[in-house]
Amino acid sequence: MSNSAIAARRADAISRGVGVTTQIYADKAQNAEIWDVEGRRYIDFAAGIAVVNTGHRHPKVIAAVKDQLDHFTHTCHQVVPYENYVRLAERLNQAVPGNFRKKTIFVTTGAEAVENAVKIARAATNRSAVIAFSGAFHGRTFMGMTLTGKVVPYKAGFGAMMPDVFHVPFPVELHGQTVEASLSVLDKLFKADVDPGRVAAFIIEPVQGEGGFYEVPRAFMQKLREIADKHGILLIADEVQTGFARTGKLFAMEHFGVVADITTMAKGLGGGFPIAAVTGRAEIMDAPGPGGLGGTYGGNPIGVAAGNAVLDVIEEEGLSERATQLGNRLKQRLQSLTDTVPQIADVRGPGFMNAVEFNVPGSAAPNPDFANKVREKALENGLILLTCGVYGNVIRFLAPITIEDGIFNEALGILETTLRQCAAEA
């Protein structure tokens, strides 16, 4: 088989709406390496978009899944429940930030987790409005894409969005949007468009994912918590991309000194197997009546088994601390190139959730062409990278946190060579 032959078949068989970043087709993967169907090896700095934080095919995760396969694959928890679902819920109730009693539900995708968090918030408050932020990404379902703060490609062509969703500018001082300016817009929103007494929840990513890997300023998160408490609004933390050691903490909200009422998670929880969760204050989570939450595949036993193993791996291998170490090394390497690569406008990110942003040299104009050139050249050199950002001018780094030191050093070498090549050709 060849990549080009499969790509031709794909074009005939699959909707163009399912975009792909590369035209390499995976044959096998292990930890931070992928081999395509032609036998070429790549270092994976995408990790399935922050899914395999514990690496491709971590032995402990695979062993847990194989053991579950020997017992059963599906009964539907709402029909015949199983103990490992309860155990994983208990562990998340303990692990999610907040010194209060919590409860959890399991679904299958991050978008489902967000949808259910909104349902739960509305049921608990008897309110309907939700406030999200520009640049946010919360999924491709109708509520998910309505909450998402980016039109192309997520909303374009899909008609009217869900009602009672409002957006406030996300504070990014690099782009001139200060904390004070965002808070001023929120205040004007309350005066002009929506009574705060009608708002069920704020939903926010502690570090924006698709939006560009911008971390919420600590002062803004704390003020948002204060405003929420003043008006009886719930705070939903979307930890789908930030969770499970990626930011140097098990959950990114641990960086802010305040806690959310509801937390959504997916991606890294399953270590490559589909599972998502919503964890929140017990009284809030109990607001919907029996049957109001769930789904046929929600909390599938294979994904639950993987989730329990992932939590074991994170703890046993100290992956939160490892994420901080790797991220510091990556950021230092990128910062050392700022004189050689004048397109670098910013290097950022907590833990191992890092990004480099590119501008046109000598200006504040975003440079998406350069970012895409870096991504393409890196792929030619054997390194898989992803772009992101409202302007498409950001490269995000999401390698498995379990990456071996030798492979990581090799990847840093490829990255430096790539950046120097692209800068020299610009």
C-alpha positions in Angstrom: 0.0 0.0 0.0 1.0 3.6 -0.6 -0.1 6.8 1.1 -1.1 8.3 -2.3 -3.3 5.2 -3.2 -5.1 5.3 0.1 -5.6 9.1 -0.2 -7.3 8.6 -3.6 -9.6 6.0 -2.1 -10.3 8.3 0.9 -11.3 11.2 -1.5 -13.9 8.9 -3.1 -15.2 7.4 0.1 -15.3 10.0 2.8 -17.0 13.4 3.1 -14.7 16.3 2.5 -16.1 17.8 5.7 -13.8 15.4 7.6 -10.5 17.3 7.0 -7.0 15.8 7.5 -3.8 17.6 8.5 -1.4 15.1 6.8 -1.6 12.6 3.9 0.4 9.9 5.8 -1.6 6.8 6.7 -0.7 5.1 10.0 0.4 1.5 10.1 1.7 1.2 13.7 2.6 3.4 16.6 4.5 3.1 19.9 4.8 5.8 22.6 5.8 9.0 20.6 6.5 7.3 17.3 4.3 6.5 14.3 5.2 4.5 11.2 3.2 5.0 8.0 2.1 2.3 5.5 5.2 2.9 3.5 7.4 2.2 6.5 8.5 5.8 7.2 8.9 6.8 10.8 7.6 10.0 12.4 7.9 11.6 15.8 4.4 12.4 17.0 4.0 15.9 18.5 0.3 15.8 18.1 -0.7 12.8 20.2 -4.0 12.5 18.5 -4.7 16.1 19.6 -3.8 15.5 23.3 -5.4 12.1 23.5 -2.4 9.8 24.1 -0.8 11.8 26.8 0.4 8.4 28.1 1.8 7.5 24.7 0.6 5.3 21.9 -0.2 1.8 23.3 1.1 2.3 26.8 1.6 -1.3 28.1 -0.5 -0.7 31.2 -3.4 0.7 29.3 -3.2 -2.1 26.7 -3.1 -4.7 29.5 -6.2 -3.2 31.2 -8.1 -3.2 27.9 -7.1 -6.8 27.1 -8.3 -7.9 30.5 -11.6 -6.1 30.0 -12.0 -7.8 26.6 -11.8 -11.1 28.3 -14.8 -10.2 30.5 -17.2 -8.2 28.4 -17.3 -5.3 25.9 -20.7 -3.8 26.3 -23.8 -4.2 28.4 -24.9 -0.5 28.5 -24.3 0.8 32.0 -28.0 1.9 32.2 -29.1 -1.7 31.7 -26.5 -3.9 33.4 -24.0 -1.7 35.3 -20.4 -2.6 36.2 -18.0 -1.9 39.0 -15.1 -0.3 37.1 -17.5 2.6 36.0 -18.2 3.2 39.7 -14.5 3.0 40.6 -13.4 5.5 37.9 -16.2 7.9 39.0 -15.0 7.7 42.6 -11.4 8.4 41.5 -12.4 11.5 39.4 -14.6 12.7 42.2 -11.5 12.7 44.4 -9.1 14.1 41.7 -11.1 17.0 40.2 -10.3 20.2 42.1 -12.8 21.3 44.7 -13.2 20.6 48.4 -16.8 19.5 48.2 -18.8 16.3 47.5 -18.8 15.5 43.7 -20.5 13.1 41.3 -19.6 12.0 37.8 -21.2 10.8 34.6 -19.5 9.2 31.6 -20.2 9.8 28.0 -18.1 9.1 24.9 -16.8 12.4 23.4 -15.7 15.8 24.6 -18.6 17.4 22.7 -21.0 15.2 24.6 -19.4 16.1 27.9 -19.9 19.8 27.1 -23.5 19.3 26.0 -24.3 17.4 29.2 -22.5 20.0 31.3 -24.8 22.7 29.8 -27.9 20.5 30.4 -26.9 19.9 34.0 -26.2 23.6 34.6 -29.6 24.6 33.1 -31.4 21.9 35.2 -29.6 23.0 38.4 -30.2 26.7 38.0 -33.5 26.9 36.1 -31.8 29.3 33.8 -31.0 29.0 30.1 -28.3 31.5 29.0 -24.7 30.5 28.7 -21.6 32.7 28.2 -18.6 31.5 26.4 -15.5 33.2 25.0 -14.1 34.2 21.6 -11.5 31.8 20.2 -13.0 28.9 22.3 -13.5 25.4 21.0 -16.2 23.3 22.6 -17.1 20.7 19.9 -18.9 20.2 16.6 -22.4 19.4 17.9 -24.9 22.2 17.6 -24.5 23.4 21.2 -20.7 22.7 21.0 -20.3 24.8 17.8 -22.6 27.5 19.1 -20.3 27.8 22.2 -17.2 27.7 20.0 -15.9 31.2 19.3 -14.7 30.7 15.8 -16.8 30.7 12.7 -14.6 29.0 10.0 -14.6 26.0 9.7 -16.8 25.1 12.7 -20.0 27.1 12.1 -19.8 28.1 8.4 -22.7 26.8 6.4 -24.6 25.2 9.2 -27.4 27.7 9.7 -28.7 29.3 12.8 -26.9 28.5 16.0 -28.5 27.6 19.4 -30.3 30.4 21.2 -29.2 32.1 24.5 -25.5 31.7 24.0 -23.3 34.9 24.3 -19.6 35.5 23.7 -17.1 37.7 25.5 -13.6 38.5 24.1 -11.0 36.2 25.6 -8.3 38.2 27.3 -5.1 38.0 25.2 -2.7 40.8 26.0 -0.5 39.9 23.2 -3.3 40.9 20.9 -4.3 44.0 22.9 -7.2 42.4 24.7 -6.6 43.1 28.4 -8.3 41.5 31.4 -10.0 44.8 32.1 -11.3 45.2 28.6 -12.8 41.7 28.6 -14.4 42.4 32.0 -15.8 45.6 30.7 -17.5 43.8 27.7 -19.0 41.3 30.2 -20.4 44.2 32.3 -21.9 45.8 29.1 -23.3 42.4 28.1 -25.2 42.2 31.4 -26.5 45.7 30.9 -27.5 45.5 27.3 -28.2 41.9 26.3 -28.8 39.4 29.1 -29.8 39.7 32.7 -27.2 37.9 34.8 -30.1 36.4 36.8 -30.9 34.4 33.6 -27.4 33.1 33.0 -26.9 29.4 33.9 -23.2 29.2 33.4 -19.9 30.5 32.2 -17.9 28.0 30.2 -14.2 28.5 29.7 -11.0 26.5 28.7 -8.3 27.2 31.3 -5.9 27.2 28.3 -7.6 27.7 24.9 -7.0 24.8 22.6 -8.0 25.5 19.0 -8.0 29.2 19.9 -4.2 29.4 20.2 -3.0 27.9 23.5 -3.6 31.1 25.4 -3.8 30.6 29.2 -6.5 32.4 31.1 -4.9 35.2 33.1 -5.1 34.2 36.7 -6.7 37.5 37.7 -9.4 37.0 35.0 -10.3 33.5 36.2 -10.5 34.6 39.8 -12.7 37.6 38.8 -14.9 35.3 36.8 -15.4 33.1 39.8 -16.3 36.1 41.9 -18.9 37.3 39.3 -20.3 33.8 39.1 -20.8 33.7 42.9 -22.3 37.1 43.0 -25.0 36.2 40.4 -25.6 32.5 41.2 -23.9 31.5 37.9 -22.1 28.2 37.6 -18.5 28.0 36.3 -17.8 25.2 33.8 -14.2 24.4 33.2 -13.7 22.7 29.8 -10.7 20.5 30.5 -11.1 18.3 27.5 -7.7 19.3 26.1 -6.0 20.6 29.2 -6.7 17.6 31.5 -4.6 14.7 32.7 -1.2 16.1 33.4 -0.8 18.1 30.2 -0.3 21.4 31.9 1.9 20.2 34.7 -1.1 19.5 37.0 -3.7 16.7 36.7 -6.2 19.4 35.8 -5.3 22.9 34.6 -7.7 24.6 37.0 -5.2 23.8 39.8 -3.1 26.7 38.5 -5.7 29.4 39.3 -6.5 29.3 43.0 -10.3 28.9 42.3 -12.4 25.9 41.4 -15.1 25.2 38.9 -18.6 23.9 39.7 -18.6 21.5 36.7 -15.6 20.0 34.9 -15.7 18.4 31.4 -13.0 16.0 30.3 -12.2 13.5 27.6 -9.1 13.1 25.3 -6.3 12.2 27.7 -8.6 10.3 30.1 -8.8 7.3 27.7 -5.2 7.0 26.5 -6.5 6.3 23.0 -9.9 4.8 23.8 -13.1 6.8 23.6 -14.4 8.0 26.9 -15.5 11.4 28.3 -16.8 12.6 31.7 -18.5 15.4 33.5 -17.7 15.8 37.2 -19.3 18.4 39.4 -20.8 19.4 42.8 -23.0 16.5 43.8 -26.1 18.6 44.3 -25.7 20.1 40.8 -25.0 16.8 39.2 -28.2 15.4 40.8 -30.4 18.1 39.3 -31.5 16.2 36.2 -34.0 13.4 36.8 -33.3 9.7 36.3 -33.0 9.1 32.5 -32.2 12.7 31.8 -28.5 11.8 31.4 -26.7 8.9 29.8 -26.3 7.3 26.4 -26.0 3.8 25.0 -22.2 3.9 24.8 -21.6 6.3 27.7 -19.0 4.9 30.0 -18.2 1.9 27.7 -16.3 -0.7 29.8 -13.3 -0.7 27.4 -12.9 3.1 27.8 -13.5 2.9 31.5 -10.8 0.2 31.9 -8.4 2.4 29.9 -9.3 5.5 32.1 -8.5 3.7 35.3 -5.1 2.6 33.8 -4.3 6.1 32.6 -4.8 7.5 36.1 -2.5 4.8 37.4 0.2 5.6 34.8 0.0 9.4 35.5 0.5 8.8 39.2 3.1 6.0 39.0 5.3 7.7 36.4 5.0 11.3 37.8 3.7 12.6 34.5 2.6 16.0 35.8 6.1 16.7 36.9 7.5 15.3 33.7 5.2 17.6 31.7 6.7 20.6 33.4 10.2 19.4 32.7 9.6 18.7 29.0 7.7 22.0 28.5 10.5 24.0 30.0 13.1 22.3 27.8 11.0 22.9 24.7 10.3 26.6 25.5 14.0 27.2 26.2 14.9 25.8 22.8 12.3 27.9 21.0 13.3 31.0 22.9 17.0 30.5 22.0 15.9 30.8 18.3 14.2 34.2 18.5 17.2 36.1 17.0 17.6 33.6 14.2 13.9 33.2 13.4 12.4 36.7 13.5 8.9 35.4 12.8 8.7 34.1 16.4 6.4 36.5 18.3 5.7 34.5 21.4 6.6 31.2 23.1 4.2 30.1 25.8 2.2 27.5 27.7 2.0 25.7 31.0 3.5 22.3 31.5 3.8 20.5 28.2 0.9 22.4 26.5 3.1 24.7 24.6 2.9 26.9 21.5 4.9 29.2 19.3 3.2 32.1 17.6 4.4 33.6 14.4 4.0 37.2 13.1 5.3 39.0 10.0 8.8 40.2 11.1 8.8 43.8 12.4 5.0 43.9 12.8 2.1 42.5 14.8 0.5 41.0 11.7 -0.2 37.3 12.1 1.8 35.0 9.8 -0.3 31.9 9.1 1.7 31.1 5.9 4.9 30.8 7.9 3.2 28.6 10.5 1.9 26.3 7.8 5.3 26.2 6.1 6.9 25.1 9.4 4.3 22.4 9.8 4.8 21.1 6.2 8.6 21.2 6.4 8.6 19.5 9.8 6.5 16.7 8.4 9.0 16.3 5.5 11.7 16.1 8.2 9.8 13.4 10.2 8.1 15.5 12.8 4.2 15.7 13.1 3.0 19.2 14.2 -0.3 20.9 14.4 -1.3 24.5 13.8 -4.1 26.4 15.7 -5.2 29.9 16.6 -7.9 32.2 15.3 -5.5 33.4 12.6 -3.8 30.0 12.0 -0.4 31.4 13.0 0.3 29.2 15.9 2.1 25.8 16.1 1.0 23.8 19.2 3.1 21.1 20.8 1.3 18.1 22.2 3.8 15.2 22.3 3.0 12.3 24.6 4.3 13.1 28.1 5.9 9.7 28.2 8.2 10.5 25.3 11.7 9.1 25.8 14.5 11.6 26.3 16.4 10.4 23.2 13.3 10.8 21.0 12.5 14.2 22.5 16.0 15.5 21.9 15.8 14.2 18.3 12.5 16.0 17.9 14.0 19.3 19.2 16.8 19.0 16.7 14.3 18.5 13.8 12.2 21.4 15.1 15.3 23.8 15.2 16.5 22.7 11.8 13.0 23.2 10.4 12.6 26.7 11.9 16.0 27.8 10.6 15.2 26.4 7.1 11.9 28.2 6.9 13.3 31.5 8.2 16.2 31.3 5.7 13.7 30.7 2.8 11.2 33.4 3.9 
